[in-house]
Amino acid sequence: MAQTETQFLLLLLVGALVGALALRWRLPYTVALVVAGIGLGTLHLSQFASLHLTPELLMMVFLPALLFEAAFHLKLDDLRRESFVVLWLAVPGVAVAVTVTALLSWVGVSAIFDPAFSLGNAFLFASMIAATDPISVLALFRTLGVTRRLYLLVEGESLLNDGVAVVVFLIVAAVLGVHVGHAEAPHLEGLGEVVVYAVRTFAWMAAGGVLVGAAVGAAASVLTRQVDDKLIETAMTVVVAYGSFLVAEQVRASGVLATVTAGLVLGSFGSQFGMSVRTRVAVADFWEFFAFFSNTFVFLLVGLELDIVALLSAGGAIALAFVAVLLGRAATVYGSLPIIRRLAREPVPVAWGHVMVWGGLRGSLSMVLVIGLPADFPGRSLLVLLVFGVVSISLVLQALTMKPLLARLGLVKGAVARVAYETARARTLMAQAALAALDKQRDHLEPNVREALLERYAAQLQDGRAAARSAVGERFDEERMQDATLHLLAVEADALRHAQSEGIVGEEAAESLHTALGEERERLVHDEGE
């Protein structure tokens, strides 16, 4: 037990340190974690020798948390507006990607690297690698201020294609007679039986997962209206995240889609009509940390699992597989653009298509699916190398080059202005703080020294204000008002907490005032995000 506790604390410490360094060096957090995990793995430290990323650990512990956190913050109204695009990319799009990836990887790997790499194995590989995991890309989107619609399309597709990809993988495995699910793989003969089984399985797993998630999310939304306690309601969200997953898996439906649906329902309805503002803030803070915690462990464990020597030995096959995956993704996105232009409410620009192709990173779900293959399955070792290798290239190459791509496509112009404004505002605040400190030290400085410093920081203050006004133009006064209001709301909340702790203000009055402050802050933050 002591060893487990030590491993847990050491990994959390490594994750915190890596996160701090990633912020300083402006690296994608997930990439930094994978590199750190690889580094730990090459050191062969005894403390981490028994750590492994098992299917049970990811599917039952980390995955529901990551799915629920993302879905909880994705509003159903926003998703409904883009439902055609998201569903098209996540359902027929996954089928196209799997088919193209399977055929290309089969031709390339079997012809050049391993003749024993069968078409069936190629379809297994393609279905395992089909799910996108754009965590680092979405974090970059937030940092650069990329348009919200593009963010929504990438996040919404990722949430749904996780569940679709798992269902497709289970169908492919069953057709090949590989036991990876709840029951023994059926014996299927002929194309007709295969098609009927695939359609029936997909329909039940997808519809069943959505129905279970909707029911659990709706029930929790009703319950949150009966309780007004942030700790109890936060605990209820944990039950929803894991309970929806477990119930769906018990009825052989998609646990992934169930958790996503439950998070959408509770986040869009339960949080708005059943939770107070303070509870919403507490729930958001809890799940933000839980997602950070889960990502830390998942990507560090991914790094620990990677065998660099073995990956390098299969470098040619991995490179071919990566190209096949990229071409499969390109076929999905670029092939969908004309259909979206004709049938969707609003077309998707070609530049966004480039971002969606290159931003379709692969992640931990692909790795856990390949780990779950039976140990005696022929070709398992090569499939493990292909999946681990493609995920590694995707996380490093695509994540690190996404920012230059966005800049080249002209999708971060607004973000550049925002960064310029925030930099100018920071210089203004620094100058104001320095001038305030000089005022306090006026009796301890020589007059000529004090005058020189006053002149220096007064000039910095004036330059900062001019740069801030230049960055946002006519919106300068509006931005200043918003900044000042958010700061003063924080000051008010702190004063209210102090008065409450001193017994000056009672619980009922404090709750009412906290709610008013929270609603005002939510309104300002929402306006800033538009």
MITITOR-58074 format. One line per field, with one value per residue (C-alpha): y, x, z; residue number from 1. Coordinates in pm, whole numbers, m for minus. Example, Ala and Ser with C-alpha at 12.3 -4.5 7.8 and 13.67 -1.06 7.14 Angstrom:
Y c(m450_m106);
X c(1230_1367);
Z c(780_714);
pos c(1_2);
// end
This chain:
Y c(0_236_182_270_588_683_625_830_1127_1114_1116_1406_1597_1528_1642_1969_2042_1955_2177_2469_2421_2383_2718_2886_2739_2769_2402_2198_2043_1696_1686_1786_1510_1242_1353_1348_1000_878_1027_848_525_541_591_257_386_113_338_325_m29_m167_118_36_201_m77_m75_m90_209_430_318_305_582_847_839_913_1211_1359_1302_1444_1754_1844_1767_1955_2280_2226_2380_2177_2484_2550_2186_2177_2465_2264_1923_1837_1910_1736_1426_1400_1409_1179_904_866_1056_789_517_688_745_382_250_475_427_49_12_243_99_m257_m185_5_m203_m545_m459_m292_m406_m722_m942_m1103_m774_m876_m664_m764_m637_m317_m259_m327_m70_185_147_177_491_659_856_1209_1353_1726_1826_2021_2177_2302_2447_2629_2752_2904_3068_3220_3322_3117_3169_2988_2806_2632_2540_2399_2192_2035_1965_1841_1604_1468_1394_1202_1023_870_673_597_476_239_94_48_m119_m364_m446_m504_m719_m926_m977_m1101_m1328_m1136_m1132_m781_m694_m818_m1145_m1398_m1284_m1422_m1661_m1475_m1621_m1420_m1049_m1038_m1158_m921_m620_m710_m762_m436_m227_m385_m349_8_111_m44_74_429_473_286_498_822_711_598_921_1137_955_981_1346_1436_1259_1439_1772_1717_1619_1928_2144_1973_2036_2360_2251_2277_1975_1744_1862_1824_1468_1408_1511_1246_985_1102_1083_732_600_672_497_188_154_178_m80_m315_m311_m348_7_270_401_676_815_776_987_1251_1274_1288_1568_1763_1733_1818_2101_2256_2208_2087_2343_2631_2544_2334_2483_2814_3029_2928_2562_2607_2771_2493_2220_2388_2421_2058_1917_2147_1997_1642_1679_1813_1525_1266_1412_1420_1052_937_1110_1035_669_682_805_533_268_377_156_386_109_m101_202_300_m55_m29_331_265_90_355_635_460_410_776_889_652_795_1151_1073_903_1214_1435_1223_1266_1642_1757_1514_1654_2023_2023_1828_2065_2365_2229_2092_2266_2596_2754_2636_2548_2754_2559_2710_2556_2225_2240_2298_2013_1773_1863_1912_1559_1431_1074_995_761_595_441_306_148_m27_m190_m285_m460_m703_m1064_m1150_m1446_m1250_m1287_m957_m794_m684_m502_m339_m215_m61_100_253_371_510_698_844_959_1127_1285_1428_1574_1671_1792_1959_2152_2275_2378_2734_2818_2667_2884_3190_3108_3063_3400_3254_3423_3789_3871_3678_3879_4200_4051_3947_4293_4449_4219_4284_4657_4630_4426_4690_4955_4765_4706_5078_5170_4928_5069_5427_5330_5173_5484_5699_5490_5520_5892_5956_5691_5793_6077_6341_6306_5923_5941_6193_5979_5672_5865_5990_5639_5470_5758_5719_5341_5404_5647_5413_5119_5306_5425_5071_4928_5187_5119_4741_4754_5087_5216_4931_5061_5215_4904_4674_4892_4894_4515_4463_4703_4556_4199_4312_4501_4205_3993_4260_4265_3885_3884_4152_3959_3636_3827_3981_3638_3475_3756_3704_4050_3903_3599_3293_3387_3742_3626_3358_3614_3854_3580_3478_3834_3870_3535_3619_3949_3777_3509_3778_3965_3650_3537_3875_3856_3512_3618);
X c(0_285_436_107_76_434_378_59_226_537_333_122_438_590_267_263_629_580_273_469_751_504_348_688_806_462_446_123_71_m14_299_514_356_422_785_822_672_915_1199_1086_1050_1404_1539_1384_1311_1200_925_741_827_483_282_86_m196_m454_m787_m971_m781_m851_m1205_m1337_m1139_m998_m1209_m1550_m1400_m1246_m1561_m1796_m1587_m1578_m1947_m2060_m1917_m2046_m2391_m2658_m2794_m2451_m2414_m2764_m2678_m2385_m2549_m2539_m2168_m2071_m2285_m2172_m1804_m1853_m2063_m2018_m1692_m1551_m1664_m1483_m1170_m1161_m1205_m943_m693_m739_m687_m386_m216_m277_m119_176_263_204_399_699_724_531_348_156_m25_m372_m665_m849_m562_m559_m929_m862_m583_m796_m1089_m863_m695_m1014_m1100_m956_m819_m756_m697_m378_m525_m831_m608_m418_m746_m837_m496_m503_m867_m965_m1328_m1575_m1748_m1428_m1360_m1712_m1681_m1351_m1465_m1812_m1682_m1418_m1672_m1900_m1640_m1489_m1808_m1858_m1498_m1533_m1853_m1687_m1388_m1614_m1798_m1472_m1336_m1656_m1653_m1293_m1382_m1174_m1316_m1278_m1628_m1882_m1959_m1799_m1759_m2043_m1982_m2076_m2095_m2131_m2152_m2523_m2479_m2188_m2389_m2695_m2483_m2293_m2607_m2790_m2492_m2422_m2785_m2822_m2491_m2531_m2902_m2877_m2584_m2761_m3086_m2910_m2710_m3017_m3215_m2938_m2869_m3239_m3288_m2987_m3117_m3442_m3258_m3036_m3349_m3436_m3096_m2906_m2566_m2258_m2082_m2381_m2448_m2082_m2093_m2404_m2218_m1954_m2229_m2374_m2038_m1951_m2303_m2412_m2099_m2149_m2523_m2469_m2191_m2414_m2680_m2410_m2456_m2185_m2061_m1871_m2182_m2380_m2135_m2115_m2495_m2537_m2278_m2452_m2794_m2676_m2453_m2719_m3027_m2946_m2673_m2889_m3220_m3115_m2786_m2713_m2432_m2204_m2272_m2197_m1866_m1780_m1873_m1672_m1366_m1392_m1415_m1141_m906_m1031_m970_m621_m559_m683_m487_m175_m192_m310_m38_240_139_128_487_589_435_627_924_1147_1378_1087_920_1237_1276_929_979_910_580_476_552_341_58_72_45_m250_m423_m363_m498_m801_m867_m820_m1066_m1323_m1289_m1227_m1484_m1738_m1689_m1904_m2180_m2169_m2177_m2491_m2684_m2563_m2693_m2352_m2056_m1718_m1432_m1156_m901_m1094_m1082_m701_m709_m955_m738_m412_m582_m728_m472_m486_m461_m502_m829_m656_m382_m618_m813_m499_m383_m717_m656_m608_m243_m258_m408_m186_m31_m97_266_274_m64_59_368_162_m94_162_385_109_m21_331_392_48_87_430_437_80_42_369_300_m63_18_226_m51_m317_m99_m30_m402_m475_m697_m529_m541_m794_m587_m277_m462_m589_m239_m109_m385_m322_55_m4_m248_5_273_27_m53_318_388_102_229_582_455_254_565_770_509_545_926_939_1105_1374_1501_1721_1514_1707_1676_1305_1242_1428_1229_902_977_1065_750_523_649_589_238_163_312_115_m214_m140_m49_m363_m581_m408_m460_m836_m916_m1264_m1328_m1064_m1308_m1528_m1231_m1111_m1457_m1478_m1132_m1202_m1545_m1412_m1139_m1385_m1625_m1341_m1272_m1642_m1655_m1348_m1497_m1823_m1643_m1457_m1780_m1944_m1656_m1668_m2040_m2130_m2344_m2568_m2580_m2901_m2793_m2442_m2582_m2804_m2514_m2277_m2536_m2569_m2192_m2160_m2431_m2263_m1927_m2082_m2238_m1911_m1710_m1972_m1964_m1584_m1598_m1835);
Z c(0_87_m257_m428_m223_m306_m678_m666_m494_m712_m1033_m906_m814_m1156_m1321_m1125_m1206_m1573_m1585_m1440_m1692_m1980_m1885_m1870_m2202_m2365_m2457_m2489_m2148_m2277_m2496_m2201_m1990_m2253_m2288_m1910_m1898_m2165_m1964_m1650_m1845_m1984_m1632_m1525_m1175_m937_m800_m1135_m1246_m1156_m1310_m1626_m1819_m1808_m1993_m1660_m1521_m1821_m1901_m1545_m1372_m1604_m1920_m1760_m1578_m1893_m2098_m1836_m1771_m2140_m2199_m1886_m2022_m2376_m2399_m2576_m2757_m2908_m3008_m3155_m3389_m3522_m3488_m3858_m3897_m3573_m3636_m3997_m3899_m3600_m3762_m4140_m4104_m3871_m4112_m4400_m4192_m4077_m4431_m4592_m4306_m4311_m4685_m4702_m4393_m4516_m4854_m4708_m4402_m4562_m4878_m4714_m4354_m4266_m4524_m4236_m4166_m4284_m4398_m4081_m3866_m4071_m3994_m3626_m3630_m3815_m3575_m3270_m3400_m3527_m3212_m3199_m2875_m2932_m2567_m2634_m2950_m2762_m2491_m2764_m2912_m2575_m2542_m2891_m2885_m3191_m3295_m3073_m3360_m3469_m3105_m3077_m3394_m3289_m2932_m3026_m3291_m3052_m2780_m3016_m3224_m2909_m2857_m3226_m3264_m2967_m3114_m3456_m3289_m3105_m3429_m3621_m3338_m3329_m3706_m3679_m3387_m3133_m2779_m2638_m2518_m2266_m2438_m2668_m3027_m3244_m3529_m3847_m4196_m4512_m4582_m4503_m4144_m4093_m4215_m4006_m3695_m3750_m3801_m3507_m3272_m3373_m3338_m2993_m2850_m2981_m2906_m2577_m2461_m2548_m2380_m2061_m2044_m2107_m1837_m1577_m1663_m1648_m1314_m1168_m1301_m1113_m794_m799_m772_m444_m282_m229_m105_m323_m168_m209_m563_m660_m527_m738_m1052_m976_m946_m1278_m1459_m1342_m1291_m1648_m1778_m1560_m1630_m2005_m1995_m1795_m2068_m2336_m2463_m2510_m2176_m2356_m2525_m2203_m2003_m2278_m2299_m1921_m1902_m2177_m2014_m1663_m1784_m2007_m1788_m1437_m1377_m1499_m1334_m1036_m916_m751_m886_m597_m669_m1041_m954_m706_m957_m1233_m1007_m896_m1248_m1375_m1117_m1176_m1551_m1481_m1242_m1494_m1784_m1570_m1488_m1832_m2032_m1784_m1792_m2172_m2167_m1924_m2150_m2460_m2550_m2752_m2877_m3005_m3162_m3345_m3476_m3632_m3742_m4111_m4047_m3795_m4044_m4310_m4060_m3955_m4317_m4365_m4057_m4176_m4524_m4369_m4165_m4472_m4671_m4394_m4350_m4706_m4843_m4596_m4679_m4999_m4822_m4525_m4758_m4924_m4623_m4306_m4175_m4223_m4433_m4285_m4436_m4610_m4371_m4083_m4269_m4266_m3889_m3832_m4035_m3863_m3524_m3520_m3271_m3143_m2774_m2483_m2590_m2893_m2668_m2419_m2699_m2834_m2484_m2437_m2724_m2608_m2539_m2778_m3069_m3380_m3479_m3141_m3091_m3426_m3362_m3024_m3186_m3465_m3229_m2972_m3247_m3430_m3104_m3010_m3348_m3337_m2987_m3057_m3425_m3474_m3136_m3163_m3517_m3466_m3355_m3667_m3882_m3719_m3766_m4131_m4198_m4038_m3765_m3468_m3567_m3298_m3048_m3136_m3058_m2734_m2626_m2715_m2504_m2209_m2228_m2232_m1941_m1744_m1802_m1687_m1368_m1302_m1342_m1110_m845_m876_m842_m534_m379_m458_m284_32_20_m46_293_234_m110_m222_m405_m731_m725_m649_m928_m1181_m1085_m1087_m1436_m1555_m1425_m1523_m1880_m1861_m1734_m2017_m2280_m2143_m2159_m2513_m2626_m2466_m2638_m2970_m2936_m2890_m3054_m2979_m2733_m2490_m2243_m2259_m2192_m1904_m1753_m1775_m1623_m1340_m1271_m1251_m1012_m792_m787_m650_m386_m292_m264_m41_184_206_304_576_708_707_898_1157_1210_1080_801_842_618_436_354_255_22_m152_m198_m317_m575_m704_m732_m908_m1160_m1241_m1286_m1510_m1726_m1767_m1842_m2094_m2268_m2282_m2445_m2724);
pos c(1_2_3_4_5_6_7_8_9_10_11_12_13_14_15_16_17_18_19_20_21_22_23_24_25_26_27_28_29_30_31_32_33_34_35_36_37_38_39_40_41_42_43_44_45_46_47_48_49_50_51_52_53_54_55_56_57_58_59_60_61_62_63_64_65_66_67_68_69_70_71_72_73_74_75_76_77_78_79_80_81_82_83_84_85_86_87_88_89_90_91_92_93_94_95_96_97_98_99_100_101_102_103_104_105_106_107_108_109_110_111_112_113_114_115_116_117_118_119_120_121_122_123_124_125_126_127_128_129_130_131_132_133_134_135_136_137_138_139_140_141_142_143_144_145_146_147_148_149_150_151_152_153_154_155_156_157_158_159_160_161_162_163_164_165_166_167_168_169_170_171_172_173_174_175_176_177_178_179_180_181_182_183_184_185_186_187_188_189_190_191_192_193_194_195_196_197_198_199_200_201_202_203_204_205_206_207_208_209_210_211_212_213_214_215_216_217_218_219_220_221_222_223_224_225_226_227_228_229_230_231_232_233_234_235_236_237_238_239_240_241_242_243_244_245_246_247_248_249_250_251_252_253_254_255_256_257_258_259_260_261_262_263_264_265_266_267_268_269_270_271_272_273_274_275_276_277_278_279_280_281_282_283_284_285_286_287_288_289_290_291_292_293_294_295_296_297_298_299_300_301_302_303_304_305_306_307_308_309_310_311_312_313_314_315_316_317_318_319_320_321_322_323_324_325_326_327_328_329_330_331_332_333_334_335_336_337_338_339_340_341_342_343_344_345_346_347_348_349_350_351_352_353_354_355_356_357_358_359_360_361_362_363_364_365_366_367_368_369_370_371_372_373_374_375_376_377_378_379_380_381_382_383_384_385_386_387_388_389_390_391_392_393_394_395_396_397_398_399_400_401_402_403_404_405_406_407_408_409_410_411_412_413_414_415_416_417_418_419_420_421_422_423_424_425_426_427_428_429_430_431_432_433_434_435_436_437_438_439_440_441_442_443_444_445_446_447_448_449_450_451_452_453_454_455_456_457_458_459_460_461_462_463_464_465_466_467_468_469_470_471_472_473_474_475_476_477_478_479_480_481_482_483_484_485_486_487_488_489_490_491_492_493_494_495_496_497_498_499_500_501_502_503_504_505_506_507_508_509_510_511_512_513_514_515_516_517_518_519_520_521_522_523_524_525_526_527_528_529_530);
// end
